[in-house]
Structures are given as structure tokens and as C-alpha cells.
Amino acid sequence: MTPVLVVAVTVTAALLALAGIASTLAGRRIGLLHLGGAALLEVLLLVQAVLAVVLLVRGDRPADTPTFLGYLAGIVLLPVAGALWARSEPTRWAGTVLAVAAGTVGVMVWRLQQLWEATGG
Amino acid sequence: MAEATGDRPAEERPAAAGGPGRVLVAVYGVFALAAGARAAVQLSTRFTEAPVAYLLSALAAVVYVVATVALALGGRRTALVAITVELVGVLVVGTLSLLDPAAFPDETVWSAYGRGYLFIPLVLPVLGLLFLRRLARRQASSWPSGGADTTAG
């Protein structure tokens, strides 16, 4: 759990959310830009998950480990679910669906960071 | 956040499982997941600390799951009931949690009107009810024989 990664995830998620909302406002379906953004977000989240698991195995334990693991597993699924769902939506609202997923990632990553910092010792 | 786009003018397509309804289902899905996961963790790891708050978390999770499924499949009456329960729940639990914080030692989704979740739990049922009303009106105007629930995947 490095702050750099958290910021990178937040920025990527925010840009993806903006791109999604923009395509809804423009009345367009999502394009390669959105799928690429979701893929980048997913890669960052997977790196973070691997890093967190390595730290957990080495003995760092957040105070609320079950919740931390729940967030860690859930957040990785979101860009995939959002992208798949948005692709199956043939209207301009596909972008907003993706934006909801991205916004959720942006919030969850900070909650994850909070949980990590509350170390149980 | 994304809910600001929910009030855009009506489209030509009949929207229950598509269009703006999808966005609503997406947000509901996120909350079903969030509330469900939170309740599962709370109930399984520290149920005895605050049984009432944790059972309310579980109730909230069930309501969100029912609302999500009903909205996704177009079960309008079920969605109406679930969303109404949700609105009452967030108002009652929100008020109680502020009046008597000791009764809610740990956060639930609905504590302080959903403050921990950017107040989305308070806004969501209102959007949901508005959406259902719009849907009912449109169906009433296009099918005079009555608005039977439509199922679409």
C-alpha cells in the first residue's frame, strides 16, 4: 500500500469517470478510450493487490484484516464488472455505468488506505 | 459523483433495464455489495458488540439486494416496496443514530443519513422513487390497458 499507487489509482479512476460522463453527455457509446482506461485501472489495482498480499504475508496486519481483504478483493472486480456491463449497454448511458464503477473504485481505494494505516501492531 | 446525470430528459426508448435505469441499477448494485459485505464482516466477527446495529446493516443489505434485482428485472411493485423501506430505514436509522449515538456504537450504511457514504443512501431512494414514477407514467401513456411489469435482461 504505497501512497503513490493510491494517487495513481485515484487519478486514473477520476479520468475514467469523467470520460464516461462525457460520452453520456455527448450521446455516444463508450469507445476504446474507455476500455483502455478501465484496463489501466485494473492493472494498477492488481499491482496494488499483489503488493498488499506480499506485505500481509510478511507480517504487516491492518487492525481490521477481514474488512481490508473484502475491499481488496471487491475493488479488483469493479473495473472488470463495469467494463463488461458498459459494453453490453447499447445506449449513451454505458459511459455513466462505467463512471459509477470508476467513482466507486476512487472512493474504495482511499478507504483501503485508511484500513491499512490503522495497523493492529 | 455520477447521480447528477440521472435527471436528464426522457429518451425515446422504453427504459427499465436499459438507459438511465441501468445507472440506477449499477449504483444499487454497488450498495448491495457494500452493505452486504459490511454486514457479513460485522455479523461474523463481532456480532455481540452491537447486535442491533449489525442486524440493521444486514437488513439494509437485504433491502439493497432486493431493490437491485427488482430494478434490473423490471419488477416495479417489488422495487417500489424495497425502495420505500429503504427511504424509511435511512430516515429512521439516521435520526436515531444522531439522537442516541450509544445505541449505534459502530457505523451502519444508514448511520447519520449515510454520511459515511457521501449521503448517497439518502439520495438514492429518492432518485429510485422518481424513476419508478416516471416509468409508471410512460407505461400508462403508451399502454392504456395497464402497466404490467416488463421483464427484460
Interface residues (C-beta under 8 A of the other chain):
Chain A: A17 G20 I21 T24 L25 D64 P66 T67 G70 G74 G82 W85 E89 P90 T91 W93 A94 T96 V97 A99 V100 A101 G103 T104 V107
Chain B: M1 A2 T5 E11 R13 G18 G19 P20 R22 V23 A26 V27 V30 L33 A37 R38 A40 V41 S44 T45 L118
